[in-house]
Amino acid sequence: MKNEKKFNFWFSAVLLAGMVGIAIYSFVCEVQDPQTRLLMQVIATLAAITGVTNTVLSANGSIWTFLFGLIDVVCCSIVYLDSGIMGTFALHAFYFLPMQFIGFWQWRKRGAGDRIKGEDGRSEEAKVKARRLTGKQWSYVLAAFVAGIAIAFVILHAIDAAKLRAGALDSIDNAKILLDAGVVVLNILGQVLMSFAFAEQWYIWIMVNIFSIMLWTNRLVSPEATSYTMVMLVKYIFYFINSINGLRIWLKLSR
């Protein structure tokens, strides 16, 4: 158990230090360009740092994840709106934001944040009591995923079609729309499972991060790439690395 805590501490510390270092380096490089919008670069950098902090705390079952999650959601809402990724913007602004408060309430009910006596006799913060999905609950999750992808794609395609008719877009990028729809639906499912402390959330987050990496890579090679696109791409790469460790930790917490 002692070695486990030590590994988790150093894994989290390296991940956070790496994200902070890359975010600051990217910020310093980008602000040299006179076309860089300083405020948006600051917001994207803050989103990257607080976002990784949020996921690291979540992986370790700490209720403080919701404080950093709140900051991350607000910053990401602004970034996605500015980038024109409307599905994920709506997801952050109208779903993730209230879910931070619901998640905090649910985790408190499951013991997170309580003071308990550790193995060394010292007082420490309790982690959330994790649980597992049943076979029937898994079938609901899979059905919701398939239906959600179809609905989200139709809605997002209609939005871009309206922009095309208005002259705001040169063409409709179906690949971007499908990736955006995938990210939206998986995020909704992942946040529900996280808020109610199901360990299977990490399977969802792994998929979310893969889709998000593809989404921001698509953005990076497109003419619509911005100065902070690379920061967001790196952020989700770090998310992916952390989600692997989060799955390992939560499978143990749920036993």
MIMARVEX-598952 format. One record per residue: residue number from 1; residue in one letter; x, y, z of N, C-alpha, C in turn. Coordinates in steps of 0.02 Angstrom, whole numbers. Layout:
N
    k  r    n.c1    n.c2    n.c3   ca.c1   ca.c2   ca.c3    c.c1    c.c2    c.c3
  NUM  a       X       Y       Z       X       Y       Z       X       Y       Z
...
This chain:
255
    k  r    n.c1    n.c2    n.c3   ca.c1   ca.c2   ca.c3    c.c1    c.c2    c.c3
    1  m      42     -61       0       0       0       0      43      63       0
    2  k      98      62      38     142     119      41     174     133     -27
    3  n     196      79     -61     226      86    -127     175     111    -178
    4  e     112      89    -169      57     111    -213      47     186    -207
    5  k      44     211    -146      35     283    -135      94     323    -163
    6  k     154     296    -154     214     330    -178     213     334    -255
    7  f     194     278    -287     190     277    -360     139     328    -385
    8  n      79     328    -355      26     374    -376      47     446    -367
    9  f      83     460    -312     106     528    -299     154     551    -353
   10  w     204     510    -368     254     530    -417     226     530    -489
   11  f     181     484    -504     149     483    -569     110     547    -580
   12  s      72     566    -530      32     628    -533      76     689    -537
   13  a     130     690    -498     175     747    -497     210     757    -564
   14  v     232     702    -594     266     706    -660     217     730    -713
   15  l     156     704    -711     105     723    -759      89     798    -754
   16  l      79     822    -693      64     893    -683     123     937    -703
   17  a     183     918    -683     243     957    -700     253     960    -775
   18  g     240     903    -809     247     902    -881     198     948    -916
   19  m     135     946    -893      84     988    -924      97    1062    -912
   20  v     117    1079    -851     133    1149    -834     191    1173    -876
   21  g     243    1132    -882     302    1151    -920     286    1162    -994
   22  i     248    1115   -1024     231    1121   -1094     184    1180   -1107
   23  a     136    1190   -1061      89    1246   -1068     125    1313   -1066
   24  i     171    1320   -1019     208    1383   -1012     254    1394   -1072
   25  y     287    1341   -1094     332    1346   -1153     292    1367   -1214
   26  s     234    1335   -1225     192    1351   -1281     167    1423   -1278
   27  f     149    1445   -1217     125    1513   -1207     179    1564   -1225
   28  v     240    1552   -1201     295    1599   -1214     310    1602   -1289
   29  c     308    1544   -1323     321    1543   -1395     267    1579   -1434
   30  e     205    1567   -1416     149    1595   -1455     142    1670   -1446
   31  v     157    1696   -1387     148    1768   -1376     200    1809   -1414
   32  q     250    1776   -1442     299    1812   -1484     268    1832   -1551
   33  d     216    1796   -1570     181    1810   -1633     132    1868   -1622
   34  p     139    1922   -1659      95    1980   -1649      21    1965   -1664
   35  q       7    1910   -1700     -62    1894   -1717     -96    1852   -1662
   36  t     -57    1830   -1613     -84    1791   -1558    -129    1834   -1514
   37  r    -189    1807   -1499    -234    1842   -1454    -216    1822   -1383
   38  l    -187    1868   -1347    -158    1855   -1281    -210    1826   -1232
   39  l    -269    1855   -1230    -320    1833   -1182    -339    1760   -1195
   40  m    -351    1742   -1259    -369    1673   -1275    -312    1624   -1259
   41  q    -251    1647   -1269    -194    1604   -1254    -189    1591   -1179
   42  v    -202    1643   -1140    -202    1636   -1066    -256    1587   -1044
   43  i    -317    1595   -1072    -373    1552   -1054    -359    1479   -1072
   44  a    -331    1467   -1132    -315    1399   -1154    -261    1368   -1109
   45  t    -212    1408   -1090    -159    1384   -1047    -186    1366    -978
   46  l    -230    1409    -951    -261    1395    -886    -304    1332    -889
   47  a    -340    1324    -945    -382    1264    -954    -340    1201    -955
   48  a    -282    1205    -988    -238    1146    -991    -213    1126    -923
   49  i    -191    1175    -884    -161    1161    -818    -214    1137    -768
   50  t    -270    1173    -764    -323    1154    -716    -357    1089    -739
   51  g    -360    1077    -805    -391    1017    -830    -352     955    -810
   52  v    -286     957    -819    -245     900    -799    -247     890    -724
   53  t    -245     946    -686    -251     941    -613    -316     908    -593
   54  n    -370     927    -627    -436     899    -615    -436     823    -626
   55  t    -409     801    -682    -411     729    -698    -366     689    -652
   56  v    -309     718    -632    -264     683    -586    -298     673    -518
   57  l    -332     725    -493    -368     720    -430    -426     670    -435
   58  s    -460     670    -492    -515     623    -503    -489     552    -503
   59  a    -433     540    -536    -404     473    -539    -387     448    -469
   60  n    -368     494    -425    -349     475    -357    -407     478    -308
   61  g    -468     489    -333    -528     487    -291    -535     545    -244
   62  s    -503     603    -260    -506     661    -216    -563     707    -236
   63  i    -602     730    -187    -659     773    -200    -639     842    -225
   64  w    -574     860    -216    -550     924    -242    -551     927    -318
   65  t    -563     871    -349    -567     870    -422    -620     918    -448
   66  f    -674     927    -409    -730     968    -433    -715    1043    -431
   67  l    -670    1065    -388    -649    1136    -388    -611    1152    -451
   68  f    -560    1111    -467    -521    1122    -528    -563    1107    -590
   69  g    -610    1060    -584    -654    1046    -639    -697    1105    -658
   70  l    -720    1142    -607    -761    1201    -619    -722    1254    -659
   71  i    -660    1266    -639    -618    1315    -675    -605    1291    -746
   72  d    -589    1227    -753    -575    1198    -819    -635    1204    -865
   73  v    -694    1189    -840    -755    1191    -881    -768    1262    -907
   74  v    -761    1312    -864    -772    1381    -885    -723    1401    -940
   75  c    -659    1385    -929    -607    1403    -979    -618    1366   -1045
   76  c    -634    1301   -1041    -644    1261   -1101    -706    1285   -1140
   77  s    -757    1307   -1105    -817    1333   -1139    -798    1391   -1184
   78  i    -756    1435   -1159    -734    1493   -1197    -692    1472   -1257
   79  v    -647    1424   -1246    -602    1401   -1300    -642    1366   -1355
   80  y    -688    1322   -1337    -727    1287   -1388    -773    1334   -1426
   81  l    -801    1383   -1392    -843    1432   -1426    -801    1471   -1477
   82  d    -742    1491   -1457    -698    1529   -1501    -674    1487   -1560
   83  s    -668    1420   -1550    -644    1376   -1602    -700    1353   -1649
   84  g    -762    1368   -1632    -818    1348   -1674    -838    1276   -1667
   85  i    -814    1242   -1613    -833    1173   -1600    -895    1176   -1555
   86  m    -952    1187   -1586   -1012    1206   -1549   -1041    1150   -1506
   87  g   -1036    1088   -1529   -1063    1034   -1490   -1028    1028   -1423
   88  t    -962    1030   -1424    -924    1023   -1362    -930    1086   -1319
   89  f    -939    1144   -1351    -951    1205   -1313   -1016    1199   -1273
   90  a   -1069    1178   -1306   -1134    1171   -1272   -1129    1119   -1216
   91  l   -1091    1066   -1229   -1081    1014   -1179   -1050    1043   -1115
   92  h    -997    1082   -1124    -962    1111   -1066   -1005    1163   -1030
   93  a   -1034    1209   -1069   -1070    1265   -1038   -1136    1245   -1004
   94  f   -1171    1197   -1035   -1239    1182   -1010   -1245    1114    -976
   95  y   -1192    1074    -979   -1196    1008    -947   -1141     999    -895
   96  f   -1078    1006    -916   -1022     997    -869   -1024    1045    -811
   97  l   -1044    1107    -825   -1044    1157    -772   -1090    1137    -713
   98  p   -1154    1123    -725   -1196    1102    -668   -1176    1034    -639
   99  m   -1147     991    -681   -1128     924    -657   -1071     927    -607
  100  q   -1032     981    -606    -979     987    -556   -1010     990    -485
  101  f   -1066    1024    -480   -1100    1030    -415   -1136     965    -396
  102  i   -1166     932    -447   -1199     868    -434   -1148     815    -413
  103  g   -1091     815    -449   -1038     767    -433   -1010     777    -363
  104  f   -1000     840    -345    -975     856    -277   -1024     828    -225
  105  w   -1087     839    -235   -1139     816    -188   -1140     740    -183
  106  q   -1136     706    -240   -1137     633    -241   -1075     603    -208
  107  w   -1016     632    -222    -954     607    -193    -953     616    -117
  108  r    -981     672     -93    -984     683     -21   -1029     630      11
  109  k   -1083     611     -23   -1126     558       3   -1090     491       6
  110  r   -1039     482     -37   -1002     419     -38    -935     425      -1
  111  g    -931     474      45    -875     477      92    -815     518      71
  112  a    -812     542       9    -754     580     -13    -748     645      27
  113  g    -688     660      49    -676     721      87    -681     713     162
  114  d    -706     656     185    -708     643     257    -638     635     284
  115  r    -629     650     348    -564     640     380    -564     571     413
  116  i    -514     531     395    -507     464     422    -436     453     448
  117  k    -427     401     487    -360     385     513    -325     339     464
  118  g    -265     361     441    -227     322     393    -189     265     426
  119  e    -151     228     386    -114     170     411     -60     191     461
  120  d     -34     253     454      17     277     500     -13     310     562
  121  g     -79     308     567    -112     338     625    -129     411     617
  122  r    -107     441     563    -121     512     551    -187     522     515
  123  s    -217     581     525    -279     598     492    -266     612     418
  124  e    -308     585     375    -301     598     303    -370     602     271
  125  e    -371     629     209    -434     637     173    -456     570     142
  126  a    -519     552     153    -545     490     126    -558     497      51
  127  k    -546     443      14    -561     441     -57    -634     419     -66
  128  v    -660     432    -125    -729     413    -139    -736     336    -139
  129  k    -794     311    -117    -808     239    -119    -835     222    -188
  130  a    -793     190    -229    -811     175    -298    -856     114    -302
  131  r    -893     108    -359    -936      50    -370    -931      29    -443
  132  r    -963     -27    -461    -958     -56    -528   -1027     -61    -561
  133  l   -1027     -57    -628   -1089     -65    -666   -1109    -139    -669
  134  t   -1174    -151    -670   -1199    -219    -682   -1204    -230    -757
  135  g   -1217    -292    -778   -1226    -306    -849   -1283    -267    -880
  136  k   -1338    -262    -843   -1396    -225    -867   -1380    -151    -875
  137  q   -1343    -123    -827   -1324     -52    -831   -1277     -40    -890
  138  w   -1234     -88    -905   -1190     -82    -963   -1231     -79   -1028
  139  s   -1283    -118   -1032   -1325    -118   -1093   -1358     -50   -1102
  140  y   -1377     -18   -1047   -1406      49   -1051   -1354      99   -1077
  141  v   -1293      93   -1053   -1240     138   -1073   -1226     131   -1148
  142  l   -1221      69   -1173   -1207      57   -1244   -1264      82   -1288
  143  a   -1326      71   -1266   -1384      94   -1305   -1385     171   -1308
  144  a   -1370     202   -1252   -1368     276   -1250   -1313     303   -1295
  145  f   -1257     267   -1299   -1201     289   -1341   -1221     289   -1415
  146  v   -1250     234   -1438   -1269     228   -1508   -1322     280   -1527
  147  a   -1374     286   -1485   -1427     334   -1499   -1401     406   -1495
  148  g   -1358     419   -1447   -1331     486   -1438   -1289     509   -1496
  149  i   -1247     464   -1523   -1205     480   -1581   -1249     501   -1640
  150  a   -1301     462   -1654   -1345     477   -1711   -1379     545   -1702
  151  i   -1406     558   -1643   -1441     621   -1630   -1394     680   -1634
  152  a   -1335     674   -1602   -1287     729   -1601   -1262     745   -1671
  153  f   -1250     693   -1712   -1224     705   -1780   -1275     744   -1821
  154  v   -1339     724   -1816   -1391     758   -1855   -1396     832   -1834
  155  i   -1394     845   -1770   -1400     914   -1745   -1340     956   -1766
  156  l   -1280     930   -1756   -1219     967   -1772   -1212     978   -1847
  157  h   -1234     929   -1887   -1231     936   -1960   -1279     992   -1982
  158  a   -1338     995   -1950   -1387    1046   -1967   -1359    1116   -1950
  159  i   -1322    1121   -1895   -1293    1186   -1875   -1242    1209   -1927
  160  d   -1198    1163   -1948   -1147    1181   -1997   -1178    1194   -2066
  161  a   -1232    1160   -2082   -1266    1171   -2145   -1295    1242   -2147
  162  a   -1322    1264   -2090   -1349    1332   -2084   -1293    1384   -2092
  163  k   -1234    1369   -2063   -1177    1414   -2070   -1154    1417   -2143
  164  l   -1156    1359   -2177   -1136    1357   -2247   -1181    1400   -2290
  165  r   -1247    1395   -2278   -1295    1435   -2316   -1286    1510   -2302
  166  a   -1265    1526   -2240   -1255    1597   -2221   -1188    1624   -2244
  167  g   -1146    1580   -2272   -1080    1602   -2295   -1026    1603   -2242
  168  a   -1042    1576   -2183    -993    1576   -2128    -944    1518   -2134
  169  l    -962    1467   -2176    -917    1411   -2188    -908    1401   -2263
  170  d    -849    1375   -2283    -837    1360   -2353    -861    1291   -2372
  171  s    -861    1245   -2323    -884    1177   -2335    -901    1144   -2268
  172  i    -936    1088   -2272    -953    1050   -2211    -902     994   -2201
  173  d    -871     994   -2143    -820     944   -2126    -855     888   -2086
  174  n    -875     835   -2121    -911     781   -2089    -868     744   -2038
  175  a    -803     740   -2051    -758     706   -2003    -756     744   -1937
  176  k    -753     811   -1941    -753     851   -1881    -819     844   -1843
  177  i    -874     843   -1880    -940     837   -1849    -947     770   -1814
  178  l    -925     716   -1846    -930     649   -1816    -887     645   -1752
  179  l    -827     672   -1756    -783     672   -1697    -813     714   -1641
  180  d    -840     772   -1660    -872     816   -1611    -931     780   -1577
  181  a    -972     746   -1618   -1029     709   -1591   -1005     654   -1544
  182  g    -952     619   -1564    -925     566   -1522    -901     592   -1455
  183  v    -866     649   -1456    -841     679   -1395    -899     701   -1350
  184  v    -950     730   -1380   -1008     754   -1342   -1041     696   -1304
  185  v   -1058     643   -1340   -1095     587   -1310   -1053     551   -1258
  186  l    -990     538   -1274    -947     503   -1226    -936     545   -1163
  187  n    -929     610   -1172    -920     654   -1114    -982     652   -1068
  188  i   -1041     652   -1099   -1103     649   -1059   -1104     584   -1018
  189  l   -1090     529   -1051   -1090     464   -1017   -1036     461    -963
  190  g    -976     485    -980    -921     483    -933    -934     525    -871
  191  q    -964     583    -881    -978     627    -824   -1032     598    -778
  192  v   -1082     565    -807   -1133     532    -766   -1101     477    -724
  193  l   -1060     435    -755   -1028     381    -718    -979     407    -666
  194  m    -946     462    -682    -899     492    -634    -937     520    -574
  195  s    -990     557    -587   -1028     590    -534   -1058     540    -485
  196  f   -1076     480    -511   -1105     429    -469   -1054     376    -449
  197  a    -989     392    -460    -933     353    -434    -929     282    -461
  198  f    -942     272    -526    -933     207    -557    -863     202    -586
  199  a    -828     147    -572    -759     138    -596    -756     135    -672
  200  e    -811     112    -704    -811     106    -778    -808     172    -813
  201  q    -814     227    -777    -806     293    -809    -740     297    -847
  202  w    -688     262    -823    -622     269    -853    -617     236    -921
  203  y    -659     185    -934    -662     158   -1002    -689     212   -1049
  204  i    -739     249   -1024    -769     303   -1064    -719     359   -1075
  205  w    -683     379   -1021    -635     434   -1027    -578     417   -1074
  206  i    -558     354   -1076    -506     333   -1123    -530     345   -1195
  207  m    -593     326   -1208    -622     338   -1275    -630     412   -1289
  208  v    -652     451   -1238    -659     523   -1246    -593     554   -1266
  209  n    -540     534   -1232    -475     564   -1245    -448     544   -1314
  210  i    -462     483   -1336    -442     463   -1404    -479     506   -1456
  211  f    -545     513   -1447    -584     554   -1492    -560     627   -1491
  212  s    -545     653   -1431    -524     723   -1424    -456     734   -1456
  213  i    -412     686   -1450    -346     691   -1483    -355     694   -1558
  214  m    -400     651   -1584    -415     652   -1656    -447     718   -1677
  215  l    -492     744   -1635    -526     807   -1649    -478     865   -1655
  216  w    -433     871   -1605    -386     927   -1605    -329     918   -1656
  217  t    -314     855   -1673    -266     842   -1727    -296     865   -1793
  218  n    -361     848   -1802    -397     871   -1862    -397     947   -1865
  219  r    -405     979   -1807    -405    1052   -1804    -337    1081   -1820
  220  l    -285    1046   -1796    -217    1069   -1805    -196    1073   -1878
  221  v    -219    1025   -1918    -199    1023   -1989    -248    1060   -2034
  222  s    -299    1091   -2004    -349    1127   -2043    -331    1201   -2047
  223  p    -359    1238   -2095    -346    1310   -2100    -372    1349   -2039
  224  e    -417    1318   -2000    -447    1352   -1943    -408    1343   -1879
  225  a    -348    1315   -1883    -306    1306   -1824    -289    1374   -1793
  226  t    -288    1376   -1726    -272    1438   -1691    -207    1430   -1652
  227  s    -186    1483   -1619    -122    1482   -1583    -124    1433   -1524
  228  y    -184    1418   -1498    -188    1375   -1439    -209    1304   -1456
  229  t    -216    1287   -1520    -237    1220   -1540    -188    1167   -1513
  230  m    -123    1180   -1519     -73    1132   -1496     -78    1120   -1421
  231  v     -92    1174   -1382     -99    1167   -1310    -156    1119   -1293
  232  m    -212    1127   -1328    -270    1084   -1316    -256    1012   -1336
  233  l    -218    1002   -1390    -200     935   -1411    -157     900   -1359
  234  v    -106     936   -1335     -61     909   -1284    -100     893   -1220
  235  k    -147     937   -1202    -188     927   -1143    -223     860   -1145
  236  y    -253     843   -1203    -290     780   -1208    -243     719   -1212
  237  i    -183     729   -1235    -134     675   -1233    -117     659   -1160
  238  f    -109     711   -1119     -97     701   -1047    -158     670   -1014
  239  y    -218     691   -1034    -279     662   -1008    -280     586   -1021
  240  f    -260     566   -1081    -260     496   -1100    -213     455   -1056
  241  i    -153     482   -1046    -104     448   -1003    -133     439    -932
  242  n    -163     493    -906    -191     491    -838    -251     443    -834
  243  s    -291     438    -887    -350     395    -885    -331     321    -879
  244  i    -274     302    -906    -250     233    -898    -235     219    -825
  245  n    -202     266    -792    -187     257    -721    -251     262    -679
  246  g    -297     306    -699    -360     313    -664    -400     248    -664
  247  l    -401     214    -721    -436     149    -725    -405      99    -676
  248  r    -339      98    -674    -305      51    -628    -323      65    -555
  249  i    -322     129    -536    -336     149    -467    -409     133    -449
  250  w    -456     151    -493    -527     143    -477    -549      70    -476
  251  l    -518      29    -516    -535     -42    -513    -517     -70    -443
  252  k    -464     -43    -413    -445     -63    -346    -492     -32    -294
  253  l    -511      32    -305    -556      65    -258    -624      32    -255
  254  s    -645       1    -311    -712     -27    -314    -716     -98    -287
  255  r    -659    -126    -268    -660    -195    -241    -685    -196    -169
